[in-house]
Amino acid sequence: MKWRSLDEETAGQATRSLREIYAERKELIAKYVPPGVLSVHRGVVSELTRSGIAERALLVGSEIPGFELMDGTGKLVRSADLLERGPLVVCFLRGRWCPFCVGQMEAMNAAHPHIERLGASLVAISPQTVHQSFLMADQHKLRFPVLSDRENKLARQFGLVYRVPAEQQEIYGRAFINLPSVNGENSWELPIPATYIIGSGHAGDGSVRPRSGEVRPSMHHPVLHAWVNPDYTDRPEPTEVINCLRQLLS
């Protein structure tokens, strides 16, 4: 099944909410995907929820690890450089093969100019190879970097990584979703989707301020807001991210 970009949708569709777009995709999936397969996917989400992975991930107040990752063109993108400008929005996603990741990236692409006007930056991070990141950015005309997190090294530091169960691996294989090829390694690991707003550490960006007499490093980059959910069919609306940025910067 080919998931259309927003440019290929009917007129006015780009103004729909992400939840409306997801509802349409869920309806199509329910129509074409066998119930047994859907049950396996729901079971994996339920087990991840029960495991508490979202609660163990980096949440508000945590300091993020710095990163240097390649975008689809092979350019090295550094978190320190991005955070010099202001806050950073980071979207961890599974890959270009996931219709819900595609939907989120298209929606965030439409929101990107608003994020930039607020003085913030936006990046997407996935375990897919640099070439797959290029294909995703090119196909969907993304105006922000899609970064390749080989072997989920950064996602692991954020506490987002899980191994795809054997039954789901078999399903992906039948659907021609070859994660070892897409990700360039054989672990069958993915991140649960997560969207973060990271503080730049500059005055006025909403970063946690030191208490009286407390000394903190000048390059303090805390998590200011986090949406972490094992359910890959539930992502924050771009308007939620923008409104949150406005509140943090006010």
C-alpha positions as CSV (number, residue, x, y, z in Angstrom):
1,M,0.0,0.0,0.0
2,K,1.4,3.4,-1.0
3,W,0.8,6.2,1.6
4,R,0.3,9.4,-0.3
5,S,2.0,12.6,0.7
6,L,-0.1,15.6,1.6
7,D,0.7,17.1,-1.8
8,E,-1.1,14.1,-3.4
9,E,-4.2,14.4,-1.2
10,T,-7.4,16.2,-2.2
11,A,-7.7,19.9,-1.8
12,G,-8.1,21.1,1.8
13,Q,-6.8,17.9,3.3
14,A,-3.6,19.4,4.5
15,T,-5.6,21.5,7.0
16,R,-7.0,18.4,8.7
17,S,-5.8,17.4,12.1
18,L,-3.3,14.6,12.5
19,R,-6.0,12.6,14.4
20,E,-8.3,12.9,11.4
21,I,-5.5,11.7,9.0
22,Y,-4.7,8.8,11.4
23,A,-8.4,7.8,11.6
24,E,-8.5,7.5,7.8
25,R,-5.4,5.4,7.8
26,K,-6.7,3.2,10.5
27,E,-9.9,2.7,8.5
28,L,-7.9,1.6,5.4
29,I,-5.7,-0.7,7.5
30,A,-8.8,-2.3,9.1
31,K,-10.2,-2.8,5.6
32,Y,-7.1,-4.5,4.0
33,V,-5.2,-6.1,6.9
34,P,-6.4,-9.4,8.3
35,P,-7.8,-9.3,11.8
36,G,-5.2,-11.8,13.1
37,V,-2.4,-9.5,12.0
38,L,-4.1,-6.5,13.6
39,S,-4.4,-8.5,16.8
40,V,-0.7,-9.1,16.9
41,H,0.1,-5.4,16.4
42,R,-2.4,-4.4,19.2
43,G,-0.9,-7.1,21.4
44,V,2.6,-5.7,21.0
45,V,1.4,-2.2,21.9
46,S,-0.4,-3.5,25.0
47,E,2.7,-5.4,26.2
48,L,4.9,-2.4,25.7
49,T,2.4,-0.3,27.7
50,R,2.3,-2.9,30.5
51,S,6.2,-2.9,30.5
52,G,6.3,0.7,31.6
53,I,8.8,1.7,28.9
54,A,7.2,5.1,28.5
55,E,7.6,5.8,32.3
56,R,11.3,4.8,32.2
57,A,12.1,7.1,29.2
58,L,13.6,10.5,29.6
59,L,10.8,12.8,30.7
60,V,10.4,16.4,31.8
61,G,13.4,17.7,33.8
62,S,15.9,15.1,32.4
63,E,19.0,16.4,30.7
64,I,19.4,15.1,27.2
65,P,22.6,13.5,25.9
66,G,24.3,15.5,23.2
67,F,24.3,13.9,19.7
68,E,26.0,14.0,16.3
69,L,24.0,12.2,13.6
70,M,24.0,12.2,9.8
71,D,21.1,13.5,7.8
72,G,20.1,11.9,4.5
73,T,22.7,13.9,2.6
74,G,25.5,12.6,4.8
75,K,25.9,15.9,6.6
76,L,26.7,15.7,10.3
77,V,24.1,17.4,12.4
78,R,25.1,18.4,16.0
79,S,22.6,19.0,18.8
80,A,24.9,21.7,20.2
81,D,24.7,23.7,17.0
82,L,20.9,23.4,16.9
83,L,20.5,24.4,20.5
84,E,22.6,27.5,20.1
85,R,19.7,28.9,18.1
86,G,17.0,28.1,20.7
87,P,14.8,25.2,21.7
88,L,14.8,22.0,19.7
89,V,11.9,19.7,18.8
90,V,12.9,16.1,18.4
91,C,10.6,13.5,16.9
92,F,11.8,9.8,17.3
93,L,10.1,7.7,14.7
94,R,10.2,4.1,13.4
95,G,10.8,4.6,9.7
96,R,9.5,5.6,6.3
97,W,7.7,2.2,6.0
98,C,5.3,3.2,8.8
99,P,2.2,5.1,7.6
100,F,1.8,6.8,11.0
101,C,5.4,8.0,10.9
102,V,4.8,9.4,7.4
103,G,1.6,11.1,8.5
104,Q,3.3,12.7,11.5
105,M,6.3,13.9,9.4
106,E,4.0,15.4,6.8
107,A,2.0,17.2,9.5
108,M,5.2,18.5,11.2
109,N,6.5,19.6,7.8
110,A,3.5,21.9,7.5
111,A,4.1,23.2,11.0
112,H,7.8,23.7,10.4
113,P,7.6,27.4,9.4
114,H,5.7,28.2,12.6
115,I,8.3,26.3,14.7
116,E,11.1,28.3,13.0
117,R,9.3,31.6,13.6
118,L,9.3,30.8,17.3
119,G,13.1,30.5,17.2
120,A,13.1,26.7,17.5
121,S,14.5,23.9,15.4
122,L,13.0,20.6,14.3
123,V,14.6,17.2,13.6
124,A,13.3,13.7,13.1
125,I,15.4,10.7,14.3
126,S,15.0,7.1,13.2
127,P,17.1,3.9,13.1
128,Q,16.9,3.7,9.3
129,T,20.0,4.1,7.2
130,V,21.2,7.4,5.8
131,H,19.9,6.4,2.4
132,Q,16.5,5.6,3.8
133,S,16.5,9.0,5.6
134,F,17.3,10.6,2.2
135,L,14.4,8.8,0.5
136,M,12.0,9.8,3.2
137,A,13.0,13.5,3.2
138,D,13.0,13.6,-0.6
139,Q,9.7,11.7,-1.2
140,H,7.8,13.8,1.3
141,K,9.6,17.1,0.6
142,L,10.6,17.5,4.3
143,R,12.2,20.9,5.1
144,F,13.9,19.7,8.3
145,P,16.6,17.1,8.8
146,V,15.8,13.4,9.1
147,L,18.7,11.9,11.1
148,S,20.0,8.3,11.1
149,D,20.4,6.8,14.5
150,R,22.4,3.7,13.7
151,E,21.6,0.8,16.1
152,N,19.3,3.1,18.0
153,K,22.3,4.3,20.1
154,L,20.7,7.7,20.8
155,A,17.1,6.3,21.2
156,R,18.6,3.8,23.7
157,Q,20.0,6.7,25.8
158,F,16.5,8.2,25.8
159,G,15.0,4.9,27.0
160,L,12.8,4.3,24.0
161,V,14.2,1.1,22.4
162,Y,12.5,-2.4,22.3
163,R,13.0,-5.5,20.3
164,V,10.3,-6.4,17.8
165,P,8.8,-9.8,18.9
166,A,9.3,-12.8,16.6
167,E,5.6,-13.0,15.6
168,Q,5.6,-9.4,14.5
169,Q,8.9,-9.9,12.7
170,E,7.3,-12.6,10.6
171,I,4.4,-10.3,9.8
172,Y,6.7,-7.5,8.7
173,G,8.6,-9.9,6.6
174,R,5.5,-10.9,4.8
175,A,4.7,-7.2,4.2
176,F,8.1,-6.7,2.7
177,I,9.2,-4.5,5.7
178,N,12.8,-5.9,6.0
179,L,14.0,-4.0,9.1
180,P,17.6,-5.5,8.9
181,S,17.9,-4.0,5.4
182,V,16.1,-0.7,6.2
183,N,18.1,-0.2,9.3
184,G,21.4,-1.7,8.1
185,E,21.7,-4.1,11.1
186,N,20.1,-7.2,12.4
187,S,18.8,-6.4,15.9
188,W,15.1,-6.0,15.0
189,E,15.0,-3.1,17.4
190,L,12.8,0.0,17.1
191,P,12.2,3.1,19.2
192,I,8.7,3.8,20.5
193,P,7.5,7.1,19.0
194,A,8.3,10.1,21.1
195,T,8.3,13.9,20.6
196,Y,10.5,16.1,22.8
197,I,11.0,19.8,23.3
198,I,14.5,20.4,24.5
199,G,15.6,23.6,26.2
200,S,18.5,25.6,24.7
201,G,19.7,26.8,28.1
202,H,19.3,30.4,26.9
203,A,17.4,32.9,29.0
204,G,13.8,33.1,28.0
205,D,13.4,29.7,26.4
206,G,11.5,28.1,29.3
207,S,14.5,26.2,30.6
208,V,14.5,25.2,34.3
209,R,16.1,28.1,36.1
210,P,18.7,27.5,38.9
211,R,17.5,28.2,42.4
212,S,19.2,31.0,44.4
213,G,22.9,30.1,45.0
214,E,22.7,27.0,42.7
215,V,25.3,26.7,40.0
216,R,24.6,24.8,36.8
217,P,26.6,24.1,33.7
218,S,26.1,26.8,31.0
219,M,25.2,24.0,28.5
220,H,22.2,22.7,30.4
221,H,19.7,21.2,27.9
222,P,16.7,19.8,29.8
223,V,13.6,18.1,28.5
224,L,10.9,20.8,28.7
225,H,8.0,18.7,27.4
226,A,7.7,15.1,26.3
227,W,5.1,13.0,24.4
228,V,6.1,9.4,24.8
229,N,3.7,6.7,23.8
230,P,4.1,3.0,23.0
231,D,1.1,3.3,20.7
232,Y,2.5,4.2,17.3
233,T,-0.9,5.3,16.1
234,D,-1.1,8.1,18.6
235,R,1.2,11.2,18.2
236,P,0.9,14.8,19.3
237,E,-0.8,17.3,17.1
238,P,1.6,19.8,15.6
239,T,-0.6,22.5,17.0
240,E,0.0,21.0,20.5
241,V,3.7,21.2,19.9
242,I,3.5,24.8,18.7
243,N,1.3,25.9,21.5
244,C,3.6,24.3,24.0
245,L,6.6,26.1,22.5
246,R,4.7,29.4,22.8
247,Q,3.9,28.8,26.4
248,L,7.5,27.8,27.3
249,L,8.9,30.8,25.5
250,S,6.4,33.4,27.0
